[in-house]
C-alpha cells in the first residue's frame, strides 16, 4: 500500500517550533520523541529514508543518541534499520494495517470490562473532558485537533483498565498505524457518526456497563476502519 502523503497535509499539521540548538546532551529518548512526532505528523512519510546528517544538524544532536533513537523507534515498529543502508520509515501493506486494526479492536474489547471495573471517577471525568474538547473540534472543523483528541480518548479508556502491559501494547500499535487511520476522518459523514458513537461509549463507561462498552467499542472501531479502508484503497497508486 502506498499511502498518499496528503492524508495529513502541511496545512493540517501545526507548524513545529524551531528546534533549540542546545540539545546535544539530551537522551536518545528525547531524540526518538522528536523523530516520532515527525513520522506521525507526516513530515517523514512512509518509505522515507532518514538522513543521519540532516537529522543531527536539524535536531542539534550527535550521532550516538540519534542511532540509539533509531533503535527505540525500530522496536516500536516505526522504523526499519537495514545494515549499511540506514533507517527507513516503515511502509505498511494493506494486510499489515488490517492485522493491526484487528489487534487494536481486540485490545479495546479486553480493556472495556476491566476499565468499567477498575477505572476511577477521576479517569472517567478526564475522558468526559476530552470528549467535550473533541466535540468542540468537530464543530469548529478542526480535523487534526479532533483526530488527536479522539486517539487520546481511546488510549485513556484502555488506561482505565489499569493494566500497564495492555496500555503499552495498545499505545505502540496505535502509533504505528496512526497515519493510516487518519484518512477515514476526511469523510464528513463518518466524522459526524463517530461523534455520536463516542457519546454512547462515554455513557457506557460512566455507567460502568462493561459488556455494553465492549460491544460499542468494537462496533465503533470496525465502522471507522470500514470507511478508512475504502479511502486508502482509493489512494493506492500503481508502482511506476
N, C-alpha and C positions, 0 to 999 in steps of 0.2 A: 504494500500500500504506500503510495507516495502522497503524503498529507500535504495539501496546499498551504503555503505559508500565510495566506490571507485569512486563515482560521482565527488568528489574533494579529491584526494589522498594527503597524506602528502607531496609528491614530488611536487604537483601542488601548494600548499599553501606556500607563503613565510614564512620563519621561523620567529616567533614572538620574538621580543626583550625581554629579561628578564624583568619581572615586577619590578619596583623600590620598595624598602621596606618602603617608607615614604608616603604611600597613605592613612593612617588611617583617615586623615582629609578630604579626598575627598568626594564629594557628591555622593548620590545614582545614579545620572545621569551618573557620570563618571564610576561607577561600572557597571551600566547597559550597557554602551558603550563597556566595555571590554568583558562582557559576550556575548553581541550581536555579537561582532566580532568573538568570538569562535564558536558560533552557526552557523553563516553564512559561516565560513571557513570550517565547517565540523568537527572541533575539538571536539565539543559537538554535536553528531549526533541526528537525530530524535529518540525519545523514551528514550534518556539518562536521568537517574535520577541524579539530581545535589546534590553533597555533600557539605553541608554548611562548614564543617570543611576544606575540600580540597580547596574550593574557598576562604575562609577567609585567609588561610595560603598562598595560591598561589598569591592572589591579595594584601595581606598585609592590609586587612581592618577588621573592626569589623562586628558583625552580624547585627547590626541595619541598616547600609547603604546597606548591602547585601540583606536583606529582603525587603527593600524599592525598590531596583533594581529589585528584582523578580516581584514585583507588576507592575513596569513600563513595564517589558517585557511580563507579562501576558496581560496587556492592549493592547500591540502591537500584540498579537496573537502568540508570540514565545514560551511562557511557559504555562503550566498548573500547578496550585497550588492546591494540594489536602490536606485538613486538616489532620494533624497527619502523613502525608506521604511526605510532602515537594514538591519541584518543579521538573517538568519533561519537557524536550524539546518536543514541540508539534510534533506529527507524523500525517501527513495528509493522508487522504484516496484519492483514485483516484477521487472520487466525489468532495471532498474538493478542490483539485487542479483545477479540471475542472471549478468549480464555481468561484474560484479566477481568473483564466485566462479570463473568460467571463467578470468579473468586470473590470480587467485591460484593456481589449480591449475596453470596453465601456467608461472608463475614458479617454483613449487616443483619442477616437473619439470625445468626448466632448471638450477636450483640443485643438484639431487640429485647428479648425477655430478661436478659441479665441487666440491661440498662433500667428497665422498669422496676426490677427487684432491688438493685443496688444504688441507683442514681440518687443524688441528694437534691433537695429542693433548690439549693443554690445553683446546681448544674442545670436543672430544668429552667430556672429563671434566665440563665445565660443563653440557653437555646432559644427561649422566647424573645430575648432582646435581639439576638442575631436574626431571628425570623422577621421582627419588625423592621430592622435595617434592610434586610433583603427585599421586603415588600416595597420599601421606600425607593430602593434602587430600580426595581421593576417599573414603578410608576414614573420615575424620572427618565426611564430609557437608558439607564446606566448598565449596559450588558456585562461589562467586565467586573464592575463592583458587585453586581448580582451574582455572577458566577463564583467569585472568590468567597463571598459570604455563604453561598449555597454549599460549597465544599467544606467550609468550616462547620456548618450545621451538621453535616453528615459525620464529620470526624468527632464532633462533640458528643453526638449521640452514641457513637461507638465507645468513646472515652467514658461515658456514663456506666458502662459495664464493669469498670474498674478491673480490667484485665490488661496489663501492660503489653503482653505479647500480642494480643488481639489488636490493640491500638497501634502498635508498632508496624505490624504487617499491613494493616489497612492503610496507614499513612504512606508507607513506602509504595504500595501498589497504586494508590490514588495518584501520587506524584508522577509515577511512570506513565500513566495514560491521560494525564490532565489535558494536554493539548488536544488529544483526540476527542475527549468528552466535550470540550468547549464548543465544537462545531454545532451540536444539536441545539444550543441555546440561541442560534441565529434564526431559528424557526419561531416566529412570533406566537403562533397558536400553541406550540409546545411550552413556550415560556409562561403564558398565562395559565395553562393547565397545571404546570408544575407547581405554581404558587398555591393553587387550590389543594393539590395533593399534600403540599407541605403543611397546610393548615390542619389537615386531618392527622398527619403524622405528629405534629406538635400536641394536639389534643389527646391522642392516644398515649403519648409519652407522659403528659401531665397527669392523666388518669391512671397511669401505671397498668395499662392494658397490654401486657406483653404479647400474647398471641395476635392481637389485632395490629399492634405496631409492626410485628414481624411481617405480616401479610401486606400491610400498607407500604412498607419499605421495599419489599420485593417487587410489588406491582409498580411502584414509582421508579425503581431502578430499571426494570425491564421496559417500561413505557418510554423512558428517556433514551435508553440505548437503541430502541427500535427506530426512533426518529433520527438519532445521531448517525446510526449505521447507514441510513438512506442518504444523509448528507455526505458522509465520507465516500460512499460508493460513487456518488455523482462527481466527486472531486478527484477520482483516480485518473491519472494521466498515463497514456501509453509510454513505455520506455522508448527513447529515441536512439 
